[in-house]
Each structure stands twice: as structure tokens, then as C-alpha cells.
């Protein structure tokens, strides 16, 4: 269960950082504002998952997955797909 929670933190961190980079490089103010909002929302998710991870470490959460291996495998596939699709931050720009 801990590794699943760590994957949740990692995936939402990637989303937060990606939205922030788009907001920082976007020429369209309305799109940049929207992306900043999404980044802020993902930051809240990162905090929530991190708190759940702390609760797990403290023994306060049960393992809720009947098939944790399948969940873990699917999340790792998602992480690999997202990582492969991320643009090079050095060439990243937003044109709308």
C-alpha cells in the first residue's frame, strides 16, 4: 500500500509541475491562469496523498486494495506513459 501512495504523490507532483511550467511559458494570460489554477489544485492533492502516506506509516490506515499488485502495475504503466509524453522542459512553450 505504501508504494501505491508514493505513486499517487509522484503522479500528482508531475501534474503540478507540468501545469506550472505551462503557466510560466504560456503567452495567453487566460490559459496561463487556468494552468496555474490546475497546478495549485494538484499541489493540494500532493499534500493530501502525503498526509495519507504519513497516516499509513503511523499504522492508521488499512490496506484497502484487494489486488494491490494489479493497482501498482497499472499505476506504474501510467507513470511510464506520462513520463514518456512529457515535453523537454528546455523547449517547452505554450502557443494558443
TARAGI-V457308 format. One record per residue. N is the residue number from 1. RES is the residue in three letters. PHI is phi in radians with two decimals (NA if undefined). OMEGA is omega in degrees with one decimal (none if undefined). Layout:
<<N | RES | PHI | OMEGA> <N | RES | PHI | OMEGA>>
This chain:
<<1 | UNK | NA | -178.5> <2 | UNK | -1.03 | -178.9> <3 | UNK | -1.15 | 176.1> <4 | UNK | -1.19 | 177.0> <5 | UNK | -1.11 | 176.5> <6 | UNK | -1.09 | 176.7> <7 | UNK | -1.13 | 177.0> <8 | UNK | -1.07 | 177.6> <9 | UNK | -1.06 | -176.9> <10 | UNK | -1.12 | -179.4> <11 | UNK | -1.11 | 179.4> <12 | UNK | -1.25 | 175.0> <13 | UNK | -1.14 | 176.7> <14 | UNK | -1.06 | 179.6> <15 | UNK | -1.08 | 179.9> <16 | UNK | -1.01 | -177.8> <17 | UNK | -1.17 | 179.8> <18 | UNK | -1.16 | 178.0> <19 | UNK | -1.06 | 179.7> <20 | UNK | -1.12 | 178.2> <21 | UNK | -1.11 | 178.3> <22 | UNK | -1.11 | 179.0> <23 | UNK | -1.04 | -178.0> <24 | UNK | -1.24 | -174.8> <25 | UNK | -1.93 | -174.6> <26 | UNK | -1.51 | 178.4> <27 | UNK | -1.38 | -178.4> <28 | UNK | -1.55 | -176.2> <29 | UNK | -1.04 | -178.8> <30 | UNK | -1.23 | 176.9> <31 | UNK | -1.20 | 178.9> <32 | UNK | -1.06 | 178.7> <33 | UNK | -1.12 | 178.3> <34 | UNK | -1.08 | 179.7> <35 | UNK | -1.14 | 177.2> <36 | UNK | -1.13 | 176.8> <37 | UNK | -1.07 | 177.9> <38 | UNK | -1.07 | 178.3> <39 | UNK | -1.07 | 178.9> <40 | UNK | -1.10 | 177.8> <41 | UNK | -1.13 | 178.0> <42 | UNK | -1.15 | 176.9> <43 | UNK | -1.06 | 176.6> <44 | UNK | -1.13 | 177.5> <45 | UNK | -1.13 | 179.2> <46 | UNK | -1.04 | 178.1> <47 | UNK | -1.08 | -178.6> <48 | UNK | -1.07 | 179.2> <49 | UNK | -1.11 | 179.0> <50 | UNK | -1.12 | 176.8> <51 | UNK | -1.15 | 175.6> <52 | UNK | -1.13 | 176.9> <53 | UNK | -1.07 | 176.3> <54 | UNK | -1.09 | 178.4> <55 | UNK | -1.11 | 176.4> <56 | UNK | -1.06 | -179.3> <57 | UNK | -1.07 | 179.4> <58 | UNK | -1.47 | 179.5> <59 | UNK | 1.36 | -176.3> <60 | UNK | -1.64 | -178.8> <61 | UNK | -2.09 | 173.1> <62 | UNK | -1.47 | 172.8> <63 | UNK | -1.35 | -171.7> <64 | UNK | -1.67 | -175.2> <65 | UNK | -1.66 | 176.5> <66 | UNK | -1.20 | 179.5> <67 | UNK | -2.27 | -178.0> <68 | UNK | -1.05 | 179.9> <69 | UNK | -1.11 | 179.0> <70 | UNK | -1.18 | 178.4> <71 | UNK | -1.05 | -180.0> <72 | UNK | -1.04 | -179.6> <73 | UNK | -1.11 | 179.6> <74 | UNK | -1.15 | 179.0> <75 | UNK | -1.19 | 176.6> <76 | UNK | -1.14 | 175.2> <77 | UNK | -1.10 | 178.4> <78 | UNK | -1.08 | 178.1> <79 | UNK | -1.04 | 178.7> <80 | UNK | -1.11 | 179.1> <81 | UNK | -1.11 | -179.1> <82 | UNK | -1.15 | -180.0> <83 | UNK | -1.05 | 179.5> <84 | UNK | -1.18 | -176.9> <85 | UNK | -1.53 | -178.2> <86 | UNK | -1.15 | 177.9> <87 | UNK | -1.28 | 174.0> <88 | UNK | -1.21 | -177.0> <89 | UNK | -1.02 | -179.9> <90 | UNK | -1.27 | -178.0> <91 | UNK | -1.95 | -174.1> <92 | UNK | -1.29 | 173.9> <93 | UNK | -2.50 | 177.4> <94 | UNK | -1.99 | 173.9> <95 | UNK | -2.16 | -178.6> <96 | UNK | -2.16 | none>>
